[in-house]
């Protein structure tokens, strides 16, 4: 009887790990909406599967992202589901966020709007932003970055 309980426990554990790993690979913004040219604004979402604020922020943001498909905005997700791993830091560096990453490393539940050319933080989206407020903030960030 104990052997069958151990086998069941291991099977459930393996299934849980697989589900948890799959959660870490999902994107809140759907890559097909990423701007094809050089972005002028990077919208970097600091997220994790265990973050309660992310469960509010990400669906709102996901609904707004398609409206910026033809705008110079790149949506990036920095996922801390499995902790502060080196691959998250590497992604931040690849996306031009290496100078910002150390300040926000491990924090979750927000999206930074960053000027891709200067690296300056333009705005921060949180759960306090409605979809309309997110739309307006992203549009304002793009307008400001394109005029620079």
C-alpha positions in Angstrom: 0.0 0.0 0.0 2.8 2.4 0.8 4.5 1.8 -2.5 1.3 2.7 -4.5 1.0 5.9 -2.4 4.6 6.9 -3.2 4.0 6.3 -6.9 0.8 8.4 -6.8 2.6 11.1 -4.9 5.5 11.2 -7.4 3.0 11.3 -10.4 1.1 14.2 -8.8 4.4 16.0 -8.1 5.6 15.5 -11.7 2.2 16.8 -13.0 2.4 19.8 -10.7 6.0 20.7 -11.8 4.9 20.4 -15.4 1.9 22.8 -14.9 4.1 25.2 -12.9 6.7 25.2 -15.7 4.0 25.8 -18.3 2.8 28.8 -16.4 6.3 30.3 -16.5 6.3 30.1 -20.3 3.0 31.8 -21.0 2.9 35.4 -22.1 0.6 38.1 -20.9 0.9 40.1 -24.1 0.9 37.6 -27.0 3.9 37.9 -29.2 1.9 38.2 -32.4 1.1 41.8 -31.4 4.8 42.9 -31.1 5.7 45.8 -33.4 7.8 44.6 -36.3 10.2 47.6 -36.6 12.5 49.3 -34.0 10.5 50.0 -30.9 10.5 53.5 -29.4 8.8 52.3 -26.2 9.4 49.1 -24.3 6.5 48.0 -22.1 8.2 45.7 -19.6 5.9 43.7 -17.4 7.5 42.4 -14.2 5.4 39.3 -13.4 5.0 35.9 -11.8 2.4 33.2 -11.6 2.1 33.7 -7.8 1.6 37.5 -8.0 -2.0 38.5 -7.1 -1.6 42.0 -8.6 -0.4 40.3 -11.9 -3.7 38.4 -12.1 -5.4 41.8 -12.4 -2.9 43.7 -14.4 -2.1 41.2 -17.1 -5.6 40.5 -18.4 -6.2 44.3 -18.7 -2.9 44.8 -20.5 -3.6 41.8 -22.7 -6.8 43.4 -23.9 -5.0 46.7 -24.6 -1.9 45.3 -26.4 -3.6 44.5 -29.8 -4.5 48.2 -30.2 -0.8 49.0 -30.4 0.1 46.4 -33.0 1.1 49.0 -35.6 2.7 51.3 -33.0 6.5 51.4 -32.1 5.9 49.6 -28.8 7.6 46.3 -27.7 5.8 44.3 -25.0 8.2 42.2 -22.9 7.4 40.0 -19.9 10.0 39.4 -17.2 8.7 36.4 -15.4 9.9 35.7 -11.9 7.7 32.6 -11.3 10.8 30.6 -10.6 12.7 33.3 -8.7 15.4 35.7 -9.8 17.0 33.5 -12.4 19.9 34.5 -14.7 17.7 34.1 -17.8 15.4 36.8 -16.6 18.4 39.2 -16.2 19.7 38.0 -19.6 16.3 38.8 -21.2 16.3 42.2 -19.6 19.7 42.9 -21.0 18.7 41.7 -24.5 15.7 44.0 -24.4 17.7 47.1 -23.4 16.6 47.0 -19.8 19.8 46.0 -18.2 20.3 49.3 -16.5 16.8 49.2 -15.0 16.6 45.5 -14.1 18.7 45.7 -10.8 16.4 48.3 -9.3 13.3 46.2 -9.9 14.7 42.6 -9.8 12.2 40.2 -8.2 9.5 42.8 -7.9 6.2 42.0 -9.7 2.8 43.4 -10.5 3.6 46.3 -12.7 4.6 47.3 -16.2 7.3 49.9 -16.9 7.0 52.1 -20.0 10.6 52.8 -21.0 12.0 55.1 -23.8 13.9 52.6 -25.9 16.4 55.2 -27.0 17.3 56.9 -23.7 16.4 54.1 -21.3 14.3 56.5 -19.2 11.3 55.3 -17.4 8.3 57.2 -18.8 5.5 55.7 -16.8 4.5 52.7 -14.7 1.2 50.8 -15.1 -0.3 49.1 -12.1 -3.6 47.5 -11.0 -4.8 51.0 -10.3 -4.9 51.6 -14.1 -8.1 50.8 -15.9 -7.8 49.6 -19.5 -8.6 53.1 -20.7 -5.9 54.6 -18.5 -3.4 52.0 -19.8 -4.3 52.8 -23.3 -3.8 56.5 -22.6 -0.5 56.0 -20.8 0.9 53.8 -23.6 -0.3 56.2 -26.3 1.2 59.2 -24.4 4.5 57.3 -24.0 4.7 56.6 -27.7 3.8 60.2 -28.6 6.5 61.5 -26.3 9.1 59.0 -27.5 8.5 59.6 -31.2 8.8 63.4 -30.7 12.2 63.1 -29.0 
